[in-house]
């Protein structure tokens, strides 16, 4: 079976209009980004629209995505920007 289909969860980073970064998880990136930009996904992003997806990592299940989300949230801004830069290279 193709790995792409088994990786149903994502840990993601958004860049908000004010330049801040938001970390979350979802099992549908497109739907979640639409919800963020319509102001219905998160209290934090609601006042910082529009948002833009700048980084995403696939995970096999919600638990794995949640663990990564917690780790990313502990990172400083510089480390998060480095993740984004590394992702942009590939």
C-alpha atoms as an extended CHARMM CRD file, in Angstrom:
* protein
*
        90  EXT
         1         1  UNK       CA              0.0000000000        0.0000000000        0.0000000000  PROA      1               0.0000000000
         2         2  UNK       CA              1.2100000000        3.4900000000       -0.8190000000  PROA      2               0.0000000000
         3         3  UNK       CA              2.5250000000        5.3970000000        2.2280000000  PROA      3               0.0000000000
         4         4  UNK       CA              0.7140000000        8.5640000000        1.1410000000  PROA      4               0.0000000000
         5         5  UNK       CA             -2.6500000000        6.9340000000        1.7970000000  PROA      5               0.0000000000
         6         6  UNK       CA             -1.6520000000        5.5760000000        5.2010000000  PROA      6               0.0000000000
         7         7  UNK       CA             -0.4220000000        8.9610000000        6.4370000000  PROA      7               0.0000000000
         8         8  UNK       CA             -3.7880000000       10.5050000000        7.2370000000  PROA      8               0.0000000000
         9         9  UNK       CA             -2.7770000000       13.1020000000        9.8670000000  PROA      9               0.0000000000
        10        10  UNK       CA             -0.5760000000       16.1780000000        9.5710000000  PROA      10              0.0000000000
        11        11  UNK       CA              1.2230000000       18.5020000000       11.9380000000  PROA      11              0.0000000000
        12        12  UNK       CA              1.2920000000       21.9220000000       10.2830000000  PROA      12              0.0000000000
        13        13  UNK       CA              2.5390000000       25.4820000000       10.6670000000  PROA      13              0.0000000000
        14        14  UNK       CA              0.6490000000       28.5410000000        9.5180000000  PROA      14              0.0000000000
        15        15  UNK       CA              2.0180000000       32.0260000000        9.0590000000  PROA      15              0.0000000000
        16        16  UNK       CA             -0.5480000000       34.5870000000       10.1730000000  PROA      16              0.0000000000
        17        17  UNK       CA             -1.0200000000       38.0330000000        8.6230000000  PROA      17              0.0000000000
        18        18  UNK       CA              0.7550000000       39.6110000000       11.6070000000  PROA      18              0.0000000000
        19        19  UNK       CA              3.8180000000       37.3860000000       11.0410000000  PROA      19              0.0000000000
        20        20  UNK       CA              3.1800000000       35.0490000000       13.9760000000  PROA      20              0.0000000000
        21        21  UNK       CA              3.2600000000       31.2790000000       13.5650000000  PROA      21              0.0000000000
        22        22  UNK       CA              0.5150000000       28.8370000000       14.5500000000  PROA      22              0.0000000000
        23        23  UNK       CA              1.0030000000       25.0770000000       15.0000000000  PROA      23              0.0000000000
        24        24  UNK       CA             -1.7990000000       22.5350000000       14.7330000000  PROA      24              0.0000000000
        25        25  UNK       CA             -2.8220000000       19.0670000000       13.5690000000  PROA      25              0.0000000000
        26        26  UNK       CA             -5.4720000000       17.8900000000       11.1440000000  PROA      26              0.0000000000
        27        27  UNK       CA             -6.5450000000       14.9490000000        9.0350000000  PROA      27              0.0000000000
        28        28  UNK       CA             -7.5750000000       17.2590000000        6.1520000000  PROA      28              0.0000000000
        29        29  UNK       CA             -5.1200000000       20.0900000000        5.4310000000  PROA      29              0.0000000000
        30        30  UNK       CA             -7.1870000000       21.7720000000        2.7230000000  PROA      30              0.0000000000
        31        31  UNK       CA            -10.3800000000       21.7910000000        4.7970000000  PROA      31              0.0000000000
        32        32  UNK       CA             -8.5230000000       23.0060000000        7.9060000000  PROA      32              0.0000000000
        33        33  UNK       CA             -6.8150000000       25.8580000000        6.0310000000  PROA      33              0.0000000000
        34        34  UNK       CA            -10.1820000000       26.9350000000        4.6260000000  PROA      34              0.0000000000
        35        35  UNK       CA            -11.6460000000       26.8600000000        8.1520000000  PROA      35              0.0000000000
        36        36  UNK       CA             -8.7500000000       28.9260000000        9.5070000000  PROA      36              0.0000000000
        37        37  UNK       CA             -9.1670000000       31.5500000000        6.7890000000  PROA      37              0.0000000000
        38        38  UNK       CA            -12.9240000000       31.7270000000        7.3400000000  PROA      38              0.0000000000
        39        39  UNK       CA            -12.3200000000       32.3940000000       11.0430000000  PROA      39              0.0000000000
        40        40  UNK       CA            -13.8990000000       29.1660000000       12.3080000000  PROA      40              0.0000000000
        41        41  UNK       CA            -10.8900000000       26.9640000000       13.1090000000  PROA      41              0.0000000000
        42        42  UNK       CA             -9.0310000000       28.6850000000       15.9290000000  PROA      42              0.0000000000
        43        43  UNK       CA             -9.5050000000       31.5950000000       18.2840000000  PROA      43              0.0000000000
        44        44  UNK       CA             -5.8310000000       32.4760000000       17.8290000000  PROA      44              0.0000000000
        45        45  UNK       CA             -5.9010000000       32.7160000000       14.0360000000  PROA      45              0.0000000000
        46        46  UNK       CA             -9.3610000000       34.3310000000       13.8640000000  PROA      46              0.0000000000
        47        47  UNK       CA             -7.9150000000       37.7890000000       14.6110000000  PROA      47              0.0000000000
        48        48  UNK       CA             -4.7940000000       37.2650000000       12.4760000000  PROA      48              0.0000000000
        49        49  UNK       CA             -6.2530000000       36.5760000000        9.0290000000  PROA      49              0.0000000000
        50        50  UNK       CA             -5.3780000000       35.6720000000        6.4160000000  PROA      50              0.0000000000
        51        51  UNK       CA             -3.1730000000       32.7100000000        7.2570000000  PROA      51              0.0000000000
        52        52  UNK       CA             -0.9280000000       30.7600000000        4.9260000000  PROA      52              0.0000000000
        53        53  UNK       CA              0.2240000000       27.1500000000        5.1930000000  PROA      53              0.0000000000
        54        54  UNK       CA              4.0260000000       27.1950000000        5.3810000000  PROA      54              0.0000000000
        55        55  UNK       CA              4.9060000000       23.7010000000        6.6280000000  PROA      55              0.0000000000
        56        56  UNK       CA              3.2930000000       20.2830000000        7.0480000000  PROA      56              0.0000000000
        57        57  UNK       CA              4.5100000000       16.8230000000        8.0760000000  PROA      57              0.0000000000
        58        58  UNK       CA              2.4630000000       13.6300000000        7.5080000000  PROA      58              0.0000000000
        59        59  UNK       CA              1.8380000000       11.1630000000       10.3540000000  PROA      59              0.0000000000
        60        60  UNK       CA              0.3070000000        7.7190000000       10.5190000000  PROA      60              0.0000000000
        61        61  UNK       CA             -2.1830000000        8.5740000000       13.2870000000  PROA      61              0.0000000000
        62        62  UNK       CA             -3.5170000000       11.3340000000       15.5010000000  PROA      62              0.0000000000
        63        63  UNK       CA             -1.3220000000       10.3600000000       18.4560000000  PROA      63              0.0000000000
        64        64  UNK       CA              1.8780000000       10.7040000000       16.4230000000  PROA      64              0.0000000000
        65        65  UNK       CA              0.7330000000       14.0380000000       14.9860000000  PROA      65              0.0000000000
        66        66  UNK       CA             -0.1600000000       15.2820000000       18.4870000000  PROA      66              0.0000000000
        67        67  UNK       CA              3.2600000000       14.3260000000       19.8460000000  PROA      67              0.0000000000
        68        68  UNK       CA              4.9430000000       16.2200000000       17.0220000000  PROA      68              0.0000000000
        69        69  UNK       CA              2.6310000000       19.2180000000       17.5400000000  PROA      69              0.0000000000
        70        70  UNK       CA              3.6720000000       19.3750000000       21.2080000000  PROA      70              0.0000000000
        71        71  UNK       CA              7.3540000000       19.1990000000       20.2290000000  PROA      71              0.0000000000
        72        72  UNK       CA              7.0010000000       21.9090000000       17.5720000000  PROA      72              0.0000000000
        73        73  UNK       CA              5.1110000000       24.1870000000       19.9670000000  PROA      73              0.0000000000
        74        74  UNK       CA              8.0980000000       23.9940000000       22.3360000000  PROA      74              0.0000000000
        75        75  UNK       CA             10.4580000000       25.1870000000       19.5980000000  PROA      75              0.0000000000
        76        76  UNK       CA             11.4420000000       28.8250000000       19.4050000000  PROA      76              0.0000000000
        77        77  UNK       CA             10.5620000000       30.9820000000       16.4100000000  PROA      77              0.0000000000
        78        78  UNK       CA             14.0420000000       30.5620000000       14.8900000000  PROA      78              0.0000000000
        79        79  UNK       CA             13.7620000000       26.7660000000       14.9370000000  PROA      79              0.0000000000
        80        80  UNK       CA             10.2780000000       26.9260000000       13.3950000000  PROA      80              0.0000000000
        81        81  UNK       CA             11.5740000000       29.2030000000       10.6330000000  PROA      81              0.0000000000
        82        82  UNK       CA             14.3870000000       26.6960000000       10.0310000000  PROA      82              0.0000000000
        83        83  UNK       CA             11.7920000000       23.9160000000        9.5880000000  PROA      83              0.0000000000
        84        84  UNK       CA             10.0000000000       26.0790000000        7.0330000000  PROA      84              0.0000000000
        85        85  UNK       CA             13.2360000000       26.8860000000        5.1960000000  PROA      85              0.0000000000
        86        86  UNK       CA             14.2560000000       23.2230000000        5.0690000000  PROA      86              0.0000000000
        87        87  UNK       CA             10.8280000000       22.2670000000        3.7520000000  PROA      87              0.0000000000
        88        88  UNK       CA             11.0070000000       24.9420000000        1.0370000000  PROA      88              0.0000000000
        89        89  UNK       CA             14.2530000000       23.4050000000       -0.2720000000  PROA      89              0.0000000000
        90        90  UNK       CA             12.6460000000       20.0350000000       -0.9430000000  PROA      90              0.0000000000
